[in-house]
């Protein structure tokens, strides 16, 4: 089984959500890649140290540039504030890292296109994280759950409860 060493920039709500997903990935897909939660990065030293401990990261740092330069990191997960997505993503791509960037990818369409061109040129895997909480099926599921239903089955979706 292949291991992917992850460095994550951002540790607040989405950092917690991404950390949870990395820990659960082997439960749902046991024969695929194994994410190693190597380093979590954030601006506030005390807060990022606490997040690393709480979320299960091996290390923490406040320097995203040195994180990107590390040879033992394969993928950079960016869920920092939106205004820094472009700078961090481009630096990670230029360092040859795979990138998972939370939405919005960038603040302008032009910046997004520039980031895509750099990703394609770098030949790395790249992805933008989207959720579909306002998709009609998800909104209906939430409405039904709010009304007291606890187990819902849709043609392609099964819900056993949504976080509030």
C-alpha positions in Angstrom: 0.0 0.0 0.0 1.3 3.4 -1.0 1.9 6.0 1.7 1.4 9.7 1.0 3.1 12.1 3.4 0.9 15.2 4.0 1.7 18.7 5.0 -1.3 20.8 5.7 -1.4 24.6 5.8 -4.4 25.6 8.0 -5.7 24.3 11.3 -9.0 25.8 12.1 -12.4 24.4 11.1 -11.4 23.0 7.6 -8.1 21.8 9.1 -10.1 19.8 11.6 -12.4 18.5 8.9 -9.5 17.5 6.6 -7.6 15.8 9.5 -10.7 13.8 10.3 -11.0 12.7 6.7 -7.3 11.6 6.5 -7.8 9.5 9.7 -10.9 7.9 8.3 -9.7 7.2 4.8 -8.2 3.8 5.6 -11.5 2.8 7.2 -13.4 3.4 4.0 -10.7 2.5 1.5 -8.3 0.0 3.2 -6.5 -1.1 0.1 -5.7 2.3 -1.4 -3.2 4.9 -0.3 -2.4 5.5 3.4 -2.2 9.2 4.4 0.6 10.0 6.8 -0.3 13.2 8.7 3.2 14.6 8.9 3.1 18.3 9.5 0.3 20.8 10.2 1.1 24.5 9.7 -0.5 27.7 11.1 0.2 31.2 12.0 -0.2 31.0 15.8 2.4 28.7 17.4 0.4 27.8 20.5 -2.8 27.1 18.5 -1.1 25.0 15.8 0.8 22.9 18.4 -2.5 22.3 20.2 -4.2 21.4 16.8 -1.4 19.0 15.9 -2.0 17.2 19.2 -5.8 17.2 19.0 -6.0 16.2 15.3 -3.2 13.6 15.3 -0.4 15.3 13.3 3.2 14.2 13.9 4.7 17.8 13.9 3.6 21.4 13.7 5.2 24.5 12.2 4.4 28.2 11.6 6.6 28.4 8.4 4.7 27.1 5.4 7.6 27.9 3.1 9.9 25.5 4.9 7.1 22.9 5.0 6.8 23.0 1.2 10.6 22.6 0.8 10.7 19.4 2.9 11.7 16.3 1.0 9.5 14.0 3.2 6.3 15.8 2.2 4.4 14.5 -0.9 1.2 16.5 -0.8 0.3 20.0 0.5 -3.2 20.5 1.7 -4.2 24.1 1.7 -7.1 25.3 3.8 -5.6 28.5 5.1 -7.5 31.8 4.4 -8.5 32.3 0.8 -6.3 35.3 0.2 -3.2 33.1 0.5 -4.3 30.1 -1.6 -2.6 31.3 -4.7 0.8 32.0 -3.2 1.0 28.8 -1.2 -0.3 26.7 -4.1 2.1 28.1 -6.7 5.0 27.6 -4.3 4.0 24.0 -3.6 3.5 23.2 -7.3 6.9 24.7 -8.2 8.4 22.5 -5.5 6.9 19.5 -7.2 4.3 18.7 -4.5 0.8 17.4 -5.2 -1.8 20.0 -4.1 -5.2 19.8 -2.5 -6.6 23.3 -2.2 -9.8 24.1 -0.4 -12.3 26.4 -2.2 -12.1 29.0 -3.4 -9.1 28.1 -5.4 -8.2 31.8 -5.9 -9.8 35.2 -5.6 -10.0 35.8 -9.4 -10.5 33.6 -12.5 -7.2 34.9 -13.9 -5.4 33.7 -10.8 -7.1 30.3 -10.9 -6.1 29.9 -14.6 -2.5 30.8 -13.7 -2.5 28.2 -10.9 -3.9 25.5 -13.3 -1.2 26.2 -15.9 1.5 25.9 -13.3 0.0 22.6 -12.0 -0.2 21.1 -15.5 3.3 22.2 -16.3 4.5 20.7 -13.0 2.9 17.3 -13.8 1.5 16.8 -10.3 -1.9 15.8 -9.1 -4.0 18.8 -8.1 -7.5 19.2 -6.8 -9.9 21.8 -5.4 -12.1 20.7 -2.5 -15.7 21.4 -3.0 -18.7 20.3 -0.9 -22.2 20.3 -2.1 -24.2 21.3 1.0 -26.5 23.4 -1.2 -27.1 20.8 -3.8 -30.9 20.0 -3.9 -30.5 16.4 -2.7 -28.3 17.4 0.3 -30.6 20.3 1.2 -33.6 17.9 1.1 -31.7 15.4 3.3 -30.9 18.1 5.8 -34.6 19.3 5.8 -35.8 15.7 6.5 -33.2 15.2 9.2 -34.2 18.5 10.8 -37.8 17.3 10.8 -36.8 14.2 12.8 -36.0 11.6 10.2 -32.8 9.8 11.1 -32.2 7.3 8.2 -32.6 8.4 4.7 -32.0 6.6 1.5 -31.7 8.3 -1.9 -30.9 6.7 -5.2 -27.2 7.4 -4.9 -26.8 8.7 -1.4 -27.3 7.3 2.0 -27.4 9.7 5.0 -27.3 8.6 8.7 -27.2 12.1 10.0 -25.6 15.5 9.1 -23.4 17.5 11.4 -25.1 20.7 12.5 
